[in-house]
Amino acid sequence: MALFAIPNPKKSIQVDFPLEKVKLSVKNIGVLNNKYKFTKSNEIFNQYTYEAMEFLSLGVYIDINLNSVTENKTEIVVEVRRKLGSFDQSHEVTKANEHLVKIFDCIANLTTKSEEEIEALKMSNALGKNSKANQNVSKTTNKIVDNSLKDDSWYEKTWLVVLLYIIIFPVGLYALWKNSKIKKGWKIFFTILILIILIANLGDNESKSNSKSTIENATDSDNKNLDDSKVIGVGDVLKTEYFEIIVNKVDVQNKVDTGNQYLDLQPEEGVTYLIINTTFKNTDNESRMLEDGSVWINYNGKDYEFDKSEMIMAEGWGLMLDQINPLTSKTTRLVYKIPTEIKGNAFWQPGRADDDERILLGTL
């Protein structure tokens, strides 16, 4: 190890999922975050390696090791190492910790999905790539058409008239009547056909306008329902199907200080951090998984849902596939990024709570 080298950042947790379920999630990290490229694996020892590029650096390798603790419990160990040399600067360790957060975030998201849902995500990504290819083909076709239009007698080319009639019908209609090779009867027929299509589209637009009006009315009704929800305040107990939940304290800060400089959330322009100090108590007769839930803010007559909390790899912060036994409690701090421009009453709807079970956090 080089002089003043810093040990590779490493994190290990245990989750209440079988090894095969976690293994499926680890193998598909790239589906959620294409920054991470699968490099190699050892199926015998359940070891997997991803790589990620970094600015002004050769990048890093991310080693993931899985160990079966019991039939329904798996240990996940993630270590970040440089492709060349070792970590010797504090900012490099900060970036490595960011990789740890993102990797565990991907694993947590994928572990809660079924195998069919993961396959659907793969298909969606593949379709996205095909869409980009189709856009390139479309651009090439437009260039060909543009070059053809430069010819003096472009409207005499019947194939071009047909193409323009299909994709750019006003130009195609003009070319249709200028073309001397197409009989007048066909010109009249295709002109009437265009008129019929236009009239039909006008009817569709009117129908869509009516539908939009209905949706807007429904949104207004939803806003009223938010105000009528069975909300309680900070310090009160919210009883849901499986938990009793209390918000102990609410803070709004420009920076999140965790006590570990490598894990702190630094100030970002246009963003404030909403920090919810909360306690969950499991009132069911078996262990239950904790979920962070959503923060709702009504701003300028519209409800905004913030359903993504920040993942912080420090004790007493966030939730990461945590489960608690019956009649036991867990206190943690959940952090949500909120745009500074948004002002209004903020409500927190814990995970698994009904739509009308919300806690009033205060006014931002």
N, C-alpha and C positions, 0 to 999 in steps of 0.2 A: 504494500500500500504506500502511496506517495506521502511525502512529508506534509503534515497538516490536512491530510485527506479526511473527509467526513464519511462515516459509514453509510451504506446504501439505505435509503428510506424503506421501511418495511412495516407492514401492518397485517395482523391476523385477527380473524373473528370466527365465531362459531354460529351457524344458523340452523334452525330447526327444519331442514329439508334433507331428503335423502341424497346420496352422492350423485346418482344418475341425473337427478333434476338440476343440481348445481352445475354438473359437468355440461349439460346441454346449454345452460346459460353462458358459461365461460366460452364455449366454442363459437358463440354467436355474438360476441361483443361488437364485432365490426358491423353488425346489422344496425345497431343503434348509433354508433360513432365510427364513421369511416376513416377517422384519423388513425385508428389502431389497425395495423395489418397483421394478420395471423402469420407467424413465422415457422414454428415447429411445435411438435407435441410428443409426449411419451405416454401412451395409453396405459402401459403397465404400471407406471408410478404416478399416473394422473398429474402430469406436469405439462403446462402449456406456456408458450412464449409469444408475446406480441411485440411489435416494434412501433415506434412513433418518431416522426421527424420533428426537429426543433429549429427555430431561427438561429442562425450563426452557430450551429452545432451539428454533429453527425447524428444526434438523436439518442434515444434510449431504448433499452430492452425492458419489457415488463414480464417478469416470471410469476406464474400463478401455480401454486401447488394445492391440491385438494387431498384431504385426509378424512376418511369415514370414522367418526367418533362412535356413533351408534347407528342403528338401522335408519333412524330419522334425524340424525344430526351430522353435520359436515363442517370441518374446519377449512377455512379459506385463508391462505397465506399469499400475500402479494408483495413482491420486492421489485424496486425500480433500480436499474443499473445503467450507467453510461455505456455507449457502444465502444468508446475509447477512453481509457484512463478511469479515474474515480472522481467523485464529487469533491471540490475543494473551495466552492464559493457558496455563501448562504442563499443567494438568489437561485442557484441551481437546485438546492434542496427544496426551495419553495415551489419551483416548477415540478419537481418530482412528486411532492405531496399533492399537487393539483392532479397529477396523473392518478395517484392512489384514489383520490376522491371520485374522479370520473370513472375509473374502472369499477369501483364498488357500486357506484350509481348505476352503471349498465347492468352489473350482475343482479342488483336488487330489482331493477325493473323487469329484467328477463325472467327471473326466478318466479315472479308472480304471474307470468303468462303461461298459457298452455302451449304444447308443441304446435298445435294448429295456428295459434296466433303468431308464433315466431315464423312459421312458414309463410304466413300472410305478409309479414313485414319484409321477408326476403323477396317475395313476389312484387311487392310495392316498389322496392328499391330497383328491381330489374326493369319494371315498367317505366320508372323514372329515367333510366339510362336510355331505353328505347325511344322515349319521348324526345330526348335531346337529339338523338340520331335523326328522327323524323323532321325536327326543326331544321337541321342542316340540309336535309334533302329538299325541304320546302324553299330554303334560301337559294339553293342551286337552281331550282326550277324557275324561281322569280328572275334570276339573272339571265337565264336562257330566254325567257319571255321578253325581258327588257332589250336584249340584243336584237331579237327579232323585230321589235317595234321600230328599230332604227332604219330598217329597210324601207325604201320608198313605197313599195307595193305590198306592205305587210298584210293588209286586209284581203289581198287576193289569195293568200295561203289558207286553204280551207281548214287544214288541221289546226292552225293557229286560231282561226275564228271560233272553232268548236271549243278549244281549250279556254279561250277568253270568255266565251259564253257561260262556261261552267264555273270558273273561279272568279272572274271580274265581269259580271253580266252587263253593266252599263257600257263598258268598252266593247264587250263581245257583241252587244246588240247593235252598236254603231257599225262595227266591222261587218256584221251580218248583212246590213242594208247596203254597205259600200261594195261588198263582194259581188262581182259580176257572174261568178260561176254557179252560185246557188239560186235556184228557181224562186220566183216571187211567192209561190204557194207555201214553200217551206219557210220563207221569211215571215209570212203572216202567222203561220202555225206557231213558230217559236216565240214570236212577239206576244201572242195571246197567252202562251204557256207562262211566260214571265209575269204577265199581269195577274194570272190566277195565283201564282206563288206569292206575289207581293200582297194580295188581298188576304190570303190565308195567314201570312206572317203578321199582318196588322191585327187580326183577330187573336193570335197567340199573345201578342204584346199586351193587348187589353186584358186578357185573362191573367197574365203575369202581374200586371199592375194591381188587379184586384187581390191576388194572392199576397202581394207585398203589403198591401194595406191591412190584410188580415193578420199577417205576421207582426206588424208594428203594433196593432191593437193587443195582440197576445203578449208582446214584450212589455207594454204598459201595465198589463194585468199582472205580469210576473214581478214588476217593480213594486206594485202595491202589496203583493204577497210577501216580499222581502220585509217590508215595514211591519206586516202583520204577524211575522214569525214569532214563535215562542222563545224569544231571546232572553238571556239572563246576563248579569254583569260579572266583572272581575271579582273573584272571591266567593262567588256562588257555585253550587254544585249542579252540573249538568248530568242527568242520568240518561244513558243510552242503553242499547240492548245488552251490551257486554261490560260497559265501564261506567264509573263515576269520574267525571273530569272537572278539575278546578283550574282556572287560570289564576296563578298567584300574583303575577306582575307583568306589565307590558311596557316595553321601552322602544323608542324610535331613535336610532343612532346613525351617524355617518360612517362608522367603522365598528366592526365586531372584534372585541378583545377577548380571546379565549385563554390568555395566560401563556400561550405558546406562539411566538412570533411567526413560526412557519405555518401555522394553521389559521392565523387571524385573517379576517376579510377586510381588505383595504378599501379606502374611500373610492367611489366611482362617480363620475360626473352624471348628474341627473337621477341618482338613485339614493334612497335611504333604506336602512335595514330595520324591519319590524321584528322585534324579538319578543317571543311569547314564552314566559316561564310557566310551565303547566305540570300538573300531576295527574297521572292516570291510575285508577284502581280497578283491578279486574273483579267484577262482581259475578262472573259466570262460574260454573263448576269444573272448568278445564282451562288450560292455558290458552291465551289469545294473543294474536299479533297486533302490535300498535301501528296505527297509521296516522300520518300528520294532518291530512285534510286540506281544506281550502280557506283562504281569506277572501271575503267579499267586501267590496267598497262601491257604494253608489255615488257616481261622479257625473255631474251634469245630466242627471236623469237616466243614466245607463249603469247597469250592474257589471262590474269587472271582477272576474274570478282569478285569483292567484293560487294555483293548485300545485306549485312547485316550490318546495322549501329547499334551502341550501344544505348540502351535505358537508358537515364539519367533523373531521376525524379526531375529535377530542372528547374526553369523558364529560358527560353532563350536557352534551350538545346533540341535537338531532335524534332521528330514529333510523336504525338500519336493520330492518327485518327483526326488530326486537320483539320478544314474546315474554309475557309475565304470567306467573302461575296464579291460580285462583286466590282471591282475597289479598294479593300482594300489590304494591304500588311502585311506580317509577316516576321520578321527577326529571324533567329535561327542559332544554330551551330550544324552541323552534325558530328559525330565522327565515324571513321572506323578503325578497327584494321588491320594493315598491317605488314606482316613479315619483319623483318629488313633486311633479305637477298635479298629482291626484290628491284631492282634498275631500273629506266627507267622513261619515260614520263607517267604522271598520268592524266587521263581524268575522268571527272564526267558527267554521263548521268542521269539527273534528272528523277524522276518518271513521266511516261506518255510522255516523250520525244521520238521522233523517234530515230532509231538506229544511224542515222548520225548527230544527234543534241547533241553535247558534248562540254564541257568546259574544256580547257587545264588548269590544275591546276599547272603544273610545273614539274620539274624533281626531283625524289626522290634520 
